[in-house]
Amino acid sequence: MTPYELMVKTNHHLIKSGILTDPQRAKIMFQLLAARNDEHTKHSFYNGVKFPNNIDSGGRRMYPIFYIPPYNDGKKLKTIYNQTPKTHILSANMYELEIIRLLHLLAPGNLAVEDMVGQTLERLKTTCFGFYDDGLGECFDTSLVVLRFLTATSDDAAWMQSRIDNYNKHVSERKRPWHALWYFWLCLSELPFEIARPEILKYKNDMLPWLTTKSVVMNSDHDKTIHPVLLCSLRNCLCRIPEYAHIKNIQPYISEKDGRLHFDMNER
């Protein structure tokens, strides 16, 4: 399993409330730490995206410095929701931020990990998508990846709120893939509750039908992999509201009648 595949699989497992044993945590941490890029790989990537040394005249560091996906003829790695990025801005930052986020969660206090977290937070403060008002192209999507990273690695509430404000300001400017909204909801399931609460309440009536009256197909490998994760992310959001606290441990299920994935909020 590649580091990318491990990162995606671990994310899905945890979103679905999966438990990791200590040996599993150690194995994941070891493999992800071992996947850090060397200087040759970094320079090859930076030159390939025409951003030499990963810094421009304005001091921006737009691309990763620790984990860079292989520059395979420009091919982009998909996000954890199976979105195919059009740019390396989204693909490469997603790869690094999701890996370092997992390491931070799995290895609290590890000095090498905390050093990566610190340097990455400083890098993100130089970027348009990480720190400023930016709704252009996939910088909009990348801003959400930054938001999720901040929920795990930072206690800067104002910074988190700025990414929420960036989403709300720009989301309606054009038609966007479904992934952005659902990734935002994923962020809401993990943000400090005092920050997430107003947004969860705003979207509650959009989320509820997916856990009550709606169901989703399970026909393809994509469906079987992604749809349970999506429903669990909504469960993780809504269970933060006291009236829905009872759904915290409920899992979606495939109905024998229609073969579709359902969620039963009344299960106890």
MIDOSE-1310 file (N, C-alpha, C; in nm, 2 decimals, decimal comma, always signed):
residues 268
mtpy	+0,08/-0,12/+0,00/+0,00/+0,00/+0,00/+0,09/+0,12/+0,00; +0,06/+0,22/-0,09/+0,14/+0,34/-0,10/+0,10/+0,43/+0,02; +0,19/+0,53/+0,05/+0,15/+0,63/+0,15/+0,02/+0,70/+0,12; +0,00/+0,73/+0,00/-0,13/+0,79/-0,04/-0,25/+0,70/-0,01
elmv	-0,24/+0,58/-0,05/-0,35/+0,48/-0,03/-0,37/+0,46/+0,12; -0,26/+0,46/+0,20/-0,27/+0,44/+0,34/-0,34/+0,57/+0,41; -0,31/+0,68/+0,36/-0,37/+0,81/+0,41/-0,52/+0,81/+0,38; -0,56/+0,77/+0,26/-0,70/+0,77/+0,23/-0,77/+0,67/+0,31
ktnh	-0,72/+0,55/+0,32/-0,79/+0,44/+0,39/-0,80/+0,47/+0,54; -0,70/+0,53/+0,60/-0,70/+0,56/+0,74/-0,80/+0,67/+0,77; -0,81/+0,77/+0,68/-0,91/+0,88/+0,69/-1,05/+0,82/+0,69; -1,08/+0,73/+0,59/-1,21/+0,67/+0,58/-1,24/+0,59/+0,71
hlik	-1,15/+0,52/+0,76/-1,17/+0,43/+0,87/-1,20/+0,52/+1,00; -1,13/+0,63/+1,01/-1,16/+0,71/+1,13/-1,29/+0,79/+1,12; -1,32/+0,84/+1,00/-1,45/+0,91/+0,98/-1,56/+0,82/+1,02; -1,55/+0,69/+0,98/-1,65/+0,59/+1,01/-1,65/+0,54/+1,16
sgil	-1,57/+0,61/+1,24/-1,56/+0,57/+1,38/-1,48/+0,44/+1,41; -1,40/+0,41/+1,31/-1,31/+0,29/+1,33/-1,21/+0,32/+1,44; -1,17/+0,21/+1,50/-1,07/+0,21/+1,61/-0,94/+0,16/+1,56; -0,83/+0,22/+1,60/-0,69/+0,17/+1,56/-0,62/+0,12/+1,69
tdpq	-0,57/+0,00/+1,68/-0,49/-0,05/+1,79/-0,36/+0,02/+1,80; -0,29/+0,01/+1,91/-0,16/+0,07/+1,92/-0,06/+0,02/+1,81; -0,05/-0,11/+1,78/+0,03/-0,15/+1,68/+0,00/-0,10/+1,54; -0,13/-0,08/+1,52/-0,18/-0,02/+1,39/-0,13/+0,12/+1,38
raki	-0,15/+0,20/+1,49/-0,11/+0,34/+1,49/+0,04/+0,35/+1,46; +0,12/+0,26/+1,53/+0,26/+0,27/+1,51/+0,30/+0,24/+1,37; +0,23/+0,14/+1,31/+0,27/+0,10/+1,17/+0,24/+0,21/+1,07; +0,12/+0,27/+1,09/+0,08/+0,38/+1,00/+0,18/+0,50/+1,02
mfql	+0,21/+0,53/+1,14/+0,30/+0,64/+1,17/+0,44/+0,61/+1,11; +0,49/+0,49/+1,12/+0,62/+0,46/+1,07/+0,62/+0,47/+0,92; +0,52/+0,42/+0,85/+0,51/+0,42/+0,70/+0,50/+0,57/+0,65; +0,42/+0,65/+0,72/+0,40/+0,79/+0,67/+0,53/+0,87/+0,70
laar	+0,59/+0,85/+0,81/+0,71/+0,92/+0,84/+0,82/+0,89/+0,74; +0,83/+0,76/+0,70/+0,93/+0,71/+0,61/+0,91/+0,77/+0,47; +0,79/+0,82/+0,44/+0,75/+0,87/+0,30/+0,79/+1,01/+0,28; +0,85/+1,08/+0,37/+0,90/+1,22/+0,35/+0,99/+1,22/+0,23
ndeh	+0,97/+1,33/+0,15/+1,04/+1,34/+0,03/+1,18/+1,39/+0,05; +1,27/+1,35/-0,04/+1,41/+1,40/-0,04/+1,42/+1,53/-0,12; +1,53/+1,59/-0,11/+1,55/+1,72/-0,18/+1,54/+1,71/-0,33; +1,58/+1,60/-0,39/+1,58/+1,58/-0,54/+1,43/+1,57/-0,58
tkhs	+1,35/+1,50/-0,51/+1,21/+1,49/-0,54/+1,14/+1,63/-0,53; +1,17/+1,70/-0,43/+1,11/+1,84/-0,41/+1,15/+1,93/-0,53; +1,28/+1,93/-0,56/+1,32/+2,02/-0,67/+1,26/+1,98/-0,80; +1,25/+1,85/-0,83/+1,18/+1,80/-0,95/+1,04/+1,85/-0,96
fyng	+0,97/+1,84/-0,85/+0,83/+1,88/-0,85/+0,82/+2,03/-0,86; +0,90/+2,11/-0,79/+0,89/+2,25/-0,80/+0,92/+2,30/-0,94; +1,02/+2,24/-1,00/+1,05/+2,28/-1,14/+0,94/+2,24/-1,23; +0,88/+2,12/-1,21/+0,77/+2,07/-1,29/+0,65/+2,16/-1,29
vkfp	+0,62/+2,22/-1,17/+0,50/+2,31/-1,16/+0,54/+2,45/-1,19; +0,67/+2,47/-1,23/+0,72/+2,61/-1,26/+0,71/+2,70/-1,14; +0,76/+2,65/-1,03/+0,76/+2,73/-0,91/+0,89/+2,70/-0,84; +1,01/+2,73/-0,90/+1,14/+2,69/-0,85/+1,16/+2,73/-0,71
nnid	+1,21/+2,63/-0,63/+1,25/+2,64/-0,49/+1,12/+2,67/-0,40; +1,00/+2,66/-0,46/+0,88/+2,67/-0,39/+0,87/+2,81/-0,31; +0,91/+2,91/-0,38/+0,89/+3,04/-0,32/+0,90/+3,15/-0,43; +0,80/+3,25/-0,43/+0,80/+3,35/-0,53/+0,85/+3,48/-0,47
sggr	+0,84/+3,58/-0,56/+0,90/+3,71/-0,52/+0,82/+3,77/-0,40; +0,69/+3,73/-0,38/+0,61/+3,78/-0,27/+0,63/+3,70/-0,14; +0,71/+3,60/-0,15/+0,74/+3,51/-0,03/+0,64/+3,40/-0,01; +0,55/+3,38/-0,11/+0,46/+3,27/-0,10/+0,52/+3,13/-0,12
rmyp	+0,48/+3,04/-0,04/+0,52/+2,90/-0,06/+0,40/+2,81/-0,08; +0,36/+2,80/-0,21/+0,23/+2,75/-0,25/+0,22/+2,60/-0,25; +0,34/+2,53/-0,24/+0,34/+2,38/-0,25/+0,40/+2,32/-0,13; +0,38/+2,19/-0,11/+0,43/+2,12/+0,01/+0,59/+2,13/+0,02
ifyi	+0,63/+2,11/+0,14/+0,78/+2,10/+0,17/+0,82/+1,97/+0,23; +0,73/+1,89/+0,27/+0,76/+1,76/+0,33/+0,71/+1,64/+0,25; +0,59/+1,65/+0,21/+0,52/+1,54/+0,13/+0,47/+1,59/+0,00; +0,53/+1,54/-0,11/+0,50/+1,58/-0,24/+0,46/+1,46/-0,32
ppyn	+0,34/+1,45/-0,38/+0,31/+1,34/-0,46/+0,40/+1,32/-0,58; +0,42/+1,20/-0,63/+0,51/+1,18/-0,74/+0,46/+1,26/-0,86; +0,56/+1,33/-0,93/+0,52/+1,41/-1,05/+0,52/+1,32/-1,17; +0,41/+1,25/-1,18/+0,39/+1,15/-1,28/+0,32/+1,20/-1,41
dgkk	+0,40/+1,26/-1,49/+0,34/+1,32/-1,62/+0,23/+1,42/-1,58; +0,23/+1,49/-1,47/+0,13/+1,58/-1,43/+0,01/+1,52/-1,37; +0,00/+1,39/-1,36/-0,12/+1,33/-1,30/-0,14/+1,37/-1,16; -0,27/+1,40/-1,13/-0,31/+1,45/-0,99/-0,37/+1,34/-0,91
lkti	-0,33/+1,33/-0,78/-0,39/+1,24/-0,69/-0,53/+1,29/-0,65; -0,62/+1,19/-0,63/-0,76/+1,23/-0,59/-0,76/+1,26/-0,44; -0,86/+1,34/-0,41/-0,88/+1,37/-0,27/-0,94/+1,26/-0,19; -0,96/+1,27/-0,06/-1,02/+1,16/+0,02/-1,16/+1,14/-0,02
ynqt	-1,23/+1,23/-0,09/-1,36/+1,21/-0,14/-1,36/+1,17/-0,28; -1,25/+1,13/-0,34/-1,24/+1,08/-0,47/-1,26/+1,19/-0,58; -1,24/+1,31/-0,54/-1,24/+1,42/-0,64/-1,11/+1,42/-0,71; -1,12/+1,44/-0,85/-1,00/+1,45/-0,93/-0,96/+1,59/-0,95
pkth	-0,85/+1,64/-0,88/-0,81/+1,78/-0,89/-0,77/+1,81/-1,04; -0,79/+1,94/-1,07/-0,74/+1,99/-1,20/-0,60/+2,05/-1,18; -0,56/+2,08/-1,06/-0,44/+2,15/-1,03/-0,36/+2,08/-0,93; -0,22/+2,11/-0,93/-0,14/+2,06/-0,83/-0,15/+2,14/-0,70
ilsa	-0,21/+2,26/-0,71/-0,23/+2,33/-0,59/-0,32/+2,25/-0,49; -0,43/+2,20/-0,55/-0,52/+2,11/-0,46/-0,46/+1,98/-0,44; -0,42/+1,91/-0,54/-0,37/+1,77/-0,53/-0,25/+1,76/-0,43; -0,15/+1,85/-0,45/-0,03/+1,83/-0,37/-0,05/+1,88/-0,23
nmye	-0,12/+1,99/-0,21/-0,15/+2,04/-0,07/-0,24/+1,94/+0,00; -0,34/+1,88/-0,07/-0,42/+1,78/+0,00/-0,33/+1,67/+0,05; -0,24/+1,62/-0,04/-0,16/+1,51/+0,00/-0,08/+1,54/+0,13; -0,01/+1,65/+0,13/+0,07/+1,68/+0,24/-0,01/+1,71/+0,37
leii	-0,11/+1,79/+0,36/-0,18/+1,83/+0,48/-0,26/+1,72/+0,54; -0,31/+1,63/+0,46/-0,39/+1,51/+0,51/-0,29/+1,42/+0,58; -0,17/+1,40/+0,53/-0,07/+1,31/+0,59/-0,02/+1,37/+0,72; +0,02/+1,50/+0,72/+0,07/+1,56/+0,85/-0,04/+1,56/+0,95
rllh	-0,16/+1,59/+0,91/-0,28/+1,59/+1,00/-0,29/+1,46/+1,07; -0,28/+1,35/+0,99/-0,29/+1,21/+1,05/-0,18/+1,19/+1,15; -0,06/+1,22/+1,11/+0,06/+1,20/+1,20/+0,04/+1,28/+1,33; -0,01/+1,40/+1,32/-0,03/+1,48/+1,44/-0,13/+1,41/+1,53
llap	-0,24/+1,35/+1,48/-0,34/+1,28/+1,56/-0,29/+1,15/+1,61; -0,20/+1,08/+1,53/-0,16/+0,94/+1,57/-0,04/+0,95/+1,66; +0,04/+1,05/+1,65/+0,17/+1,06/+1,73/+0,18/+1,19/+1,80; +0,09/+1,22/+1,89/+0,10/+1,35/+1,97/+0,23/+1,36/+2,05
gnla	+0,29/+1,47/+2,03/+0,41/+1,49/+2,11/+0,54/+1,45/+2,03; +0,52/+1,38/+1,92/+0,64/+1,34/+1,84/+0,71/+1,47/+1,79; +0,84/+1,48/+1,82/+0,91/+1,61/+1,79/+0,92/+1,63/+1,64; +0,95/+1,52/+1,56/+0,96/+1,54/+1,42/+0,82/+1,58/+1,36
vedm	+0,72/+1,53/+1,41/+0,58/+1,56/+1,36/+0,55/+1,71/+1,39; +0,58/+1,74/+1,52/+0,54/+1,88/+1,56/+0,63/+1,98/+1,48; +0,75/+1,95/+1,44/+0,83/+2,04/+1,36/+0,77/+2,06/+1,22; +0,72/+1,95/+1,17/+0,65/+1,96/+1,04/+0,52/+2,04/+1,05
vgqt	+0,45/+2,02/+1,16/+0,32/+2,10/+1,18/+0,36/+2,24/+1,19; +0,46/+2,28/+1,26/+0,49/+2,42/+1,28/+0,54/+2,49/+1,15; +0,62/+2,42/+1,08/+0,67/+2,47/+0,95/+0,56/+2,48/+0,85; +0,47/+2,39/+0,85/+0,36/+2,39/+0,76/+0,26/+2,50/+0,79
lerl	+0,23/+2,52/+0,92/+0,14/+2,63/+0,95/+0,20/+2,77/+0,91; +0,33/+2,78/+0,92/+0,40/+2,90/+0,88/+0,39/+2,92/+0,73; +0,41/+2,81/+0,66/+0,40/+2,81/+0,51/+0,26/+2,85/+0,47; +0,16/+2,80/+0,53/+0,02/+2,83/+0,49/-0,02/+2,97/+0,51
kttc	+0,05/+3,04/+0,61/+0,02/+3,18/+0,63/+0,08/+3,27/+0,51; +0,16/+3,21/+0,43/+0,21/+3,29/+0,31/+0,12/+3,27/+0,19; +0,03/+3,18/+0,20/-0,05/+3,14/+0,07/-0,18/+3,21/+0,07; -0,23/+3,24/-0,06/-0,36/+3,30/-0,08/-0,47/+3,21/-0,03
fgfy	-0,46/+3,08/-0,06/-0,57/+2,98/-0,02/-0,57/+2,95/+0,13; -0,45/+2,97/+0,19/-0,44/+2,93/+0,33/-0,47/+3,04/+0,43; -0,46/+3,17/+0,39/-0,47/+3,28/+0,49/-0,55/+3,40/+0,45; -0,57/+3,41/+0,32/-0,64/+3,53/+0,26/-0,77/+3,50/+0,20
ddgl	-0,83/+3,60/+0,15/-0,96/+3,59/+0,08/-0,93/+3,54/-0,06; -0,98/+3,42/-0,09/-0,94/+3,36/-0,22/-1,05/+3,26/-0,26; -1,13/+3,29/-0,36/-1,23/+3,20/-0,41/-1,20/+3,15/-0,56; -1,08/+3,18/-0,60/-1,04/+3,15/-0,74/-1,01/+3,00/-0,76
gecf	-1,07/+2,94/-0,87/-1,04/+2,81/-0,91/-1,03/+2,71/-0,79; -0,93/+2,62/-0,79/-0,92/+2,52/-0,69/-0,85/+2,57/-0,56; -0,81/+2,70/-0,56/-0,77/+2,76/-0,43/-0,88/+2,76/-0,33; -1,00/+2,77/-0,39/-1,12/+2,76/-0,30/-1,13/+2,63/-0,23
dtsl	-1,11/+2,52/-0,31/-1,11/+2,39/-0,25/-1,00/+2,36/-0,15; -0,88/+2,42/-0,19/-0,76/+2,40/-0,11/-0,78/+2,47/+0,03; -0,85/+2,58/+0,03/-0,88/+2,65/+0,15/-0,95/+2,56/+0,25; -1,04/+2,47/+0,20/-1,11/+2,38/+0,29/-1,02/+2,28/+0,34
vvlr	-0,92/+2,23/+0,26/-0,82/+2,13/+0,31/-0,74/+2,20/+0,42; -0,71/+2,33/+0,41/-0,64/+2,40/+0,51/-0,72/+2,41/+0,64; -0,85/+2,43/+0,62/-0,94/+2,44/+0,74/-0,94/+2,31/+0,82; -0,95/+2,20/+0,75/-0,95/+2,07/+0,82/-0,81/+2,05/+0,89
flta	-0,71/+2,09/+0,82/-0,57/+2,08/+0,89/-0,57/+2,16/+1,02; -0,62/+2,28/+1,01/-0,62/+2,37/+1,13/-0,70/+2,31/+1,24; -0,81/+2,24/+1,21/-0,89/+2,18/+1,32/-0,82/+2,08/+1,41; -0,72/+2,02/+1,35/-0,64/+1,92/+1,42/-0,51/+1,98/+1,48
tsdd	-0,45/+2,08/+1,42/-0,32/+2,12/+1,45/-0,31/+2,26/+1,51; -0,41/+2,34/+1,52/-0,40/+2,48/+1,56/-0,52/+2,51/+1,66; -0,49/+2,61/+1,74/-0,60/+2,66/+1,83/-0,64/+2,80/+1,79; -0,60/+2,84/+1,67/-0,62/+2,98/+1,62/-0,77/+2,99/+1,57
aawm	-0,86/+3,03/+1,66/-1,00/+3,03/+1,62/-1,03/+3,13/+1,51; -0,96/+3,24/+1,51/-0,97/+3,35/+1,41/-0,93/+3,30/+1,27; -0,83/+3,22/+1,27/-0,78/+3,16/+1,14/-0,88/+3,06/+1,09; -0,93/+2,98/+1,17/-1,03/+2,88/+1,13/-1,16/+2,96/+1,08
qsri	-1,20/+3,06/+1,15/-1,32/+3,14/+1,11/-1,29/+3,20/+0,97; -1,17/+3,24/+0,95/-1,14/+3,31/+0,82/-1,16/+3,21/+0,70; -1,13/+3,08/+0,72/-1,15/+2,99/+0,62/-1,30/+2,96/+0,60; -1,38/+2,96/+0,71/-1,52/+2,94/+0,70/-1,58/+3,06/+0,62
dnyn	-1,54/+3,18/+0,66/-1,59/+3,30/+0,59/-1,55/+3,30/+0,44; -1,43/+3,25/+0,41/-1,39/+3,24/+0,27/-1,48/+3,14/+0,20; -1,52/+3,03/+0,26/-1,61/+2,94/+0,20/-1,75/+3,01/+0,17; -1,80/+3,06/+0,28/-1,94/+3,12/+0,27/-1,94/+3,24/+0,16
khvs	-1,83/+3,31/+0,15/-1,83/+3,43/+0,06/-1,83/+3,38/-0,08; -1,76/+3,28/-0,11/-1,73/+3,24/-0,25/-1,81/+3,12/-0,30; -1,87/+3,04/-0,22/-1,93/+2,92/-0,26/-2,03/+2,93/-0,37; -2,11/+3,04/-0,37/-2,22/+3,06/-0,46/-2,17/+3,14/-0,59
erkr	-2,05/+3,17/-0,60/-2,00/+3,25/-0,72/-2,01/+3,17/-0,85; -2,00/+3,04/-0,84/-2,02/+2,96/-0,96/-2,06/+2,82/-0,92; -2,10/+2,74/-1,02/-2,13/+2,60/-0,99/-2,01/+2,52/-0,96; -2,02/+2,45/-0,85/-1,90/+2,38/-0,80/-1,93/+2,23/-0,79
pwha	-1,83/+2,14/-0,79/-1,85/+2,00/-0,77/-1,91/+1,98/-0,63; -1,98/+1,87/-0,61/-2,04/+1,84/-0,48/-1,94/+1,82/-0,37; -1,82/+1,79/-0,41/-1,72/+1,76/-0,31/-1,69/+1,88/-0,21; -1,70/+2,00/-0,26/-1,67/+2,12/-0,17/-1,77/+2,12/-0,05
lwyf	-1,90/+2,11/-0,08/-1,99/+2,12/+0,03/-1,98/+2,01/+0,13; -1,96/+1,89/+0,08/-1,94/+1,77/+0,17/-1,81/+1,78/+0,25; -1,71/+1,83/+0,19/-1,58/+1,85/+0,26/-1,60/+1,95/+0,37; -1,67/+2,06/+0,33/-1,70/+2,16/+0,44/-1,78/+2,10/+0,55
wlcl	-1,87/+2,01/+0,52/-1,95/+1,95/+0,63/-1,86/+1,86/+0,71; -1,76/+1,79/+0,64/-1,66/+1,71/+0,72/-1,58/+1,80/+0,82; -1,54/+1,92/+0,77/-1,47/+2,01/+0,86/-1,56/+2,05/+0,98; -1,69/+2,07/+0,95/-1,78/+2,11/+1,06/-1,79/+1,99/+1,17
selp	-1,77/+1,87/+1,13/-1,78/+1,76/+1,22/-1,66/+1,75/+1,31; -1,55/+1,83/+1,28/-1,43/+1,82/+1,35/-1,38/+1,95/+1,42; -1,44/+2,06/+1,37/-1,40/+2,19/+1,43/-1,44/+2,20/+1,57; -1,38/+2,29/+1,65/-1,43/+2,32/+1,79/-1,58/+2,35/+1,78
feia	-1,66/+2,30/+1,87/-1,80/+2,31/+1,85/-1,85/+2,45/+1,85; -1,79/+2,54/+1,93/-1,83/+2,68/+1,94/-1,82/+2,75/+1,80; -1,72/+2,70/+1,72/-1,70/+2,76/+1,59/-1,80/+2,69/+1,49; -1,81/+2,56/+1,50/-1,89/+2,49/+1,40/-2,04/+2,50/+1,43
rpei	-2,09/+2,52/+1,55/-2,23/+2,52/+1,58/-2,32/+2,61/+1,49; -2,28/+2,73/+1,47/-2,37/+2,82/+1,38/-2,39/+2,76/+1,24; -2,28/+2,70/+1,19/-2,28/+2,65/+1,05/-2,36/+2,52/+1,05; -2,34/+2,43/+1,15/-2,42/+2,31/+1,15/-2,57/+2,34/+1,16
lkyk	-2,60/+2,43/+1,24/-2,75/+2,47/+1,25/-2,80/+2,53/+1,12; -2,71/+2,60/+1,05/-2,75/+2,66/+0,92/-2,78/+2,55/+0,82; -2,70/+2,45/+0,82/-2,71/+2,34/+0,72/-2,79/+2,22/+0,77; -2,84/+2,22/+0,89/-2,91/+2,11/+0,95/-3,01/+2,05/+0,86
ndml	-3,10/+2,13/+0,81/-3,21/+2,09/+0,73/-3,16/+2,03/+0,59; -3,04/+2,06/+0,55/-2,99/+2,00/+0,43/-2,93/+1,87/+0,46; -2,88/+1,85/+0,58/-2,81/+1,73/+0,62/-2,91/+1,62/+0,65; -3,02/+1,66/+0,73/-3,11/+1,56/+0,79/-3,17/+1,46/+0,69
pwlt	-3,22/+1,51/+0,57/-3,28/+1,41/+0,48/-3,19/+1,30/+0,44; -3,05/+1,32/+0,44/-2,96/+1,21/+0,40/-2,96/+1,10/+0,51; -3,00/+1,14/+0,63/-3,00/+1,04/+0,74/-3,14/+1,00/+0,78; -3,24/+1,04/+0,70/-3,38/+1,01/+0,73/-3,45/+0,95/+0,61
tksv	-3,48/+1,03/+0,52/-3,56/+0,99/+0,40/-3,49/+0,94/+0,28; -3,37/+0,99/+0,26/-3,29/+0,96/+0,14/-3,21/+0,83/+0,16; -3,17/+0,78/+0,05/-3,07/+0,66/+0,05/-2,98/+0,68/-0,07; -2,87/+0,61/-0,07/-2,77/+0,62/-0,18/-2,74/+0,49/-0,24
vmns	-2,70/+0,49/-0,37/-2,67/+0,37/-0,44/-2,54/+0,31/-0,39; -2,52/+0,18/-0,41/-2,40/+0,11/-0,38/-2,36/+0,02/-0,49; -2,36/+0,08/-0,61/-2,34/-0,01/-0,73/-2,19/-0,02/-0,77; -2,11/+0,08/-0,76/-1,98/+0,08/-0,80/-1,88/+0,07/-0,69
dhdk	-1,75/+0,05/-0,72/-1,65/+0,06/-0,61/-1,64/+0,19/-0,55; -1,66/+0,30/-0,63/-1,67/+0,43/-0,58/-1,78/+0,45/-0,48; -1,90/+0,40/-0,51/-2,01/+0,41/-0,42/-1,98/+0,34/-0,29; -1,93/+0,22/-0,30/-1,91/+0,14/-0,18/-1,80/+0,19/-0,09
tihp	-1,71/+0,27/-0,15/-1,60/+0,33/-0,07/-1,64/+0,46/-0,01; -1,70/+0,55/-0,09/-1,73/+0,69/-0,05/-1,86/+0,71/+0,02; -1,96/+0,64/-0,02/-2,10/+0,68/+0,03/-2,11/+0,65/+0,19; -2,05/+0,54/+0,24/-2,06/+0,52/+0,38/-1,98/+0,63/+0,46
vllc	-1,87/+0,68/+0,40/-1,79/+0,78/+0,46/-1,87/+0,91/+0,46; -1,94/+0,94/+0,35/-2,02/+1,07/+0,35/-2,13/+1,07/+0,45; -2,21/+0,96/+0,47/-2,31/+0,95/+0,56/-2,26/+0,96/+0,71; -2,14/+0,90/+0,73/-2,09/+0,90/+0,86/-2,04/+1,05/+0,89
slrn	-1,99/+1,12/+0,79/-1,95/+1,26/+0,82/-2,07/+1,34/+0,86; -2,19/+1,32/+0,80/-2,31/+1,39/+0,84/-2,35/+1,35/+0,98; -2,34/+1,22/+1,01/-2,37/+1,17/+1,15/-2,28/+1,24/+1,25; -2,15/+1,25/+1,21/-2,06/+1,31/+1,30/-2,09/+1,46/+1,33
clcr	-2,15/+1,52/+1,23/-2,19/+1,66/+1,24/-2,31/+1,68/+1,33; -2,41/+1,61/+1,30/-2,54/+1,63/+1,36/-2,54/+1,57/+1,51; -2,46/+1,47/+1,54/-2,46/+1,42/+1,67/-2,40/+1,52/+1,77; -2,34/+1,62/+1,72/-2,28/+1,73/+1,81/-2,39/+1,82/+1,87
ipey	-2,51/+1,81/+1,80/-2,63/+1,89/+1,85/-2,70/+1,80/+1,96; -2,73/+1,85/+2,08/-2,78/+1,76/+2,18/-2,90/+1,68/+2,14; -2,99/+1,73/+2,06/-3,11/+1,65/+2,02/-3,08/+1,53/+1,94; -2,96/+1,53/+1,88/-2,92/+1,41/+1,79/-2,80/+1,34/+1,85
ahik	-2,77/+1,36/+1,97/-2,65/+1,30/+2,03/-2,66/+1,14/+2,03; -2,78/+1,09/+2,03/-2,80/+0,95/+2,03/-2,76/+0,88/+1,90; -2,73/+0,95/+1,79/-2,69/+0,89/+1,67/-2,54/+0,87/+1,66; -2,47/+0,91/+1,76/-2,32/+0,91/+1,75/-2,26/+0,78/+1,70
niqp	-2,32/+0,67/+1,75/-2,26/+0,54/+1,72/-2,33/+0,45/+1,62; -2,44/+0,51/+1,56/-2,51/+0,44/+1,46/-2,44/+0,44/+1,33; -2,44/+0,32/+1,26/-2,37/+0,31/+1,13/-2,47/+0,30/+1,02; -2,44/+0,35/+0,90/-2,53/+0,33/+0,79/-2,53/+0,18/+0,75
yise	-2,64/+0,13/+0,69/-2,65/-0,01/+0,65/-2,71/-0,02/+0,51; -2,69/-0,14/+0,45/-2,74/-0,16/+0,32/-2,87/-0,24/+0,33; -2,98/-0,19/+0,28/-3,11/-0,26/+0,29/-3,11/-0,38/+0,20; -3,17/-0,49/+0,25/-3,19/-0,61/+0,17/-3,30/-0,59/+0,07
kdgr	-3,39/-0,49/+0,09/-3,50/-0,47/+0,00/-3,45/-0,40/-0,13; -3,37/-0,30/-0,12/-3,34/-0,22/-0,24/-3,19/-0,22/-0,27; -3,10/-0,27/-0,18/-2,96/-0,27/-0,20/-2,89/-0,14/-0,19; -2,96/-0,04/-0,14/-2,91/+0,10/-0,12/-2,87/+0,12/+0,02
lhfd	-2,79/+0,22/+0,04/-2,73/+0,25/+0,17/-2,83/+0,35/+0,24; -2,87/+0,31/+0,36/-2,96/+0,39/+0,44/-2,90/+0,42/+0,58; -2,96/+0,51/+0,65/-2,93/+0,55/+0,79/-3,05/+0,55/+0,87; -3,06/+0,49/+0,98/-3,17/+0,49/+1,07/-3,15/+0,56/+1,20
mner	-3,20/+0,69/+1,20/-3,17/+0,77/+1,32/-3,24/+0,73/+1,44; -3,34/+0,64/+1,43/-3,42/+0,59/+1,54/-3,35/+0,47/+1,61; -3,25/+0,41/+1,54/-3,18/+0,30/+1,60/-3,12/+0,33/+1,74; -3,13/+0,24/+1,83/-3,08/+0,26/+1,96/-2,98/+0,16/+2,00
